[in-house]
Structure formats: structure tokens, C-alpha cells
Amino acid sequence: MKTNKSVFYTIFSQKETGAALPLIILLLVVLVVNPTFYSSSNIFDILRTAAFSFIVAVPITFLMSCGGIDLSLGAVISIGGVICGKLLKAGVPLIVAILITLACGFIIGTLNGLAIVKFMLPGFMATLAMQYVVNGINNVWTGGINISHFEDSFKAIAQTRIGGIIPISVIYALIFGFIGYLILNHCKIGRKVLAVGGNCEAAYLAGIDVTKTQILVYALTSMIATFVGILYASRLGTVQTSIGNGSELTIIAAVIVGGTSMFGGSGTILGSAIGCILLAGINNALIMIGVSAYWQSLIFGIILIIALFIDRYRQKMLN
């Protein structure tokens, strides 16, 4: 009995349990209903879809661990592709266009951070307002018209497959995930982020520059979001001006399901990865077993609620 309790405690003491358990259940159900789900091509398609979300989920994990939230992410992803596409069409070299795009993302994130940290605006409303501003700029600038006909060098950024099998976006995601894991768990800046999210006043008294830390996390989050916008444009071979709209909620949900606290002070890169794979897997599985796409939001919502209950139970058990 003691051993069973110990195993049960070990399972539910892990932050990633809220995403891992639903993922295991999904894999078992699909194995029975449609085994073709496990074909190598389908698995890599799921990983490629999850990779785009996970690249943004890494900085979002830092941001939420720091006690913040960003609802402008989807708009920033969209305008990232637009900025890069417009610059390429104007004859700007590829590397320069990417760097300028990332700089624009950094500026957007810095403005978010300043509004929230310096001017004490609510993060939810400040970033929601930024979402409208960025979408407005995007629509006025492009007229809602997609940009296409890019050079192969640009398309290769996200369309390349390593060994003809592994999508390069998966490699990008692994790199971001590995760096994010090292920083959050083994570097001083990671400890600062968690300290600020756990208790701002205590972090300040401990000598941490709370303002600088929070603004930096917001800036890096938007910068990486613009990079994902570039990846989407490269993968599709065209800049779809609204490609990122609405994706912020899915990514934030994946991070929460993965075990990162909504209230700051705790985060897990591994959990965010599992959360992204879970949501991508659900989407893919529903299509493969012939379930209407209209059920996706319902199932996502149910899984998110279950994950929140698991997280709440885990916290009570640990306390």
C-alpha cells in the first residue's frame, strides 16, 4: 500500500502530469480506433504542427512563470511574416530582412512591457490593445492581400526536411526547447524569472531588477513570435496576413495544460512541449477518425479543464 501511494504521489507531483495523462489516453484511444495514426509521415506532420506552437510556447512559459500574459502574440506572428515579406519584395537581402523583422518584434514586446510594468496597465488589457493595434497596422499596410512569389532560399527556411524526412521546424523547436530548458532550470536569469513570478517584492528585496526582467521577457516573447511568422510564411511559400490570428489562446492553453502556473513562479519547458504535441495530436486524431472539426474546441476546452483540476489537485497534494 505504501508503494502504491508512493507511485501515485510521484506521478501527480510532476508539473507535466496534466498534459502527459491526456496525451497517453489519446494515444491509446487512437491506437484502437485508427492505427494509421502512427505512420511515420503522420507523426512527423503532428510534430511539425506542434513545433510552430512550441517555439512561441518557450518564451510564453518564461512570461507566465514571470507572472505575465500576452494576448498580442497571434497578431505579432502575422505581422512578422508581413514585415519580412514586404522587405524581401523591396529587395532587402534575406538575412537583413529577418534581422529587421526580429528587431520590430523586440520593439513591440518592449512596448508591451513598458505599458504593463512602467505604467501599471493590466497585462490582459494592454496586450489585447496591442493585438488590435498590430492587426490594424497589418490590415492597413497589406489591405488584407497575401504576399507571394518568394525565392527558394526563403522557402527553404521552413520547407527543408533533414534526410528528406524530418521537418526542419522540428529541429528549430528542439533547439529553442533545449536552450529554454537550460536557461529556466540552470541559469541565473531563469531563477530571476521564477523569483519575480513567485513574489515580486521578495525578488526586489533580494536585489533582482524586477522591471528589467519583466520587460526583457515581454520583448523576447514578441521577437520570437515574429520569427514564427517568418517560418509560417516560408512553410506556405506565401505571407498570409492573418496566419497567426487566434493562435495565442491555443499556445497559452498548451503552456497551462503543460503545467506552467497561471499565477507565476513555476514553469516547465518539457510540459509546454507535451501540451503543444497534445493539442496538435488531438486536432490530427479528430481528422483521422472522421470527427467534425467543430468538436475540436469542445475537446480542447474539456482537456484544459481536466488539466486545471489535475494541477489544482497536485498543488493541494504537495502542500
PyMOL commands that set and color helices and strands:
alter all, ss='L'
color gray80, all
select helices_A, chain A and resi 2-12+17-33+35-38+40-65+73-89+94-118+123-142+152-159+168-186+188-198+200-205+210-236+247-257+269-288+295-318
alter helices_A, ss='H'
color red, helices_A
select strands_A, chain A and resi 147-148+161-162+166-167+238-239
alter strands_A, ss='S'
color yellow, strands_A
deselect
rebuild
show_as cartoon
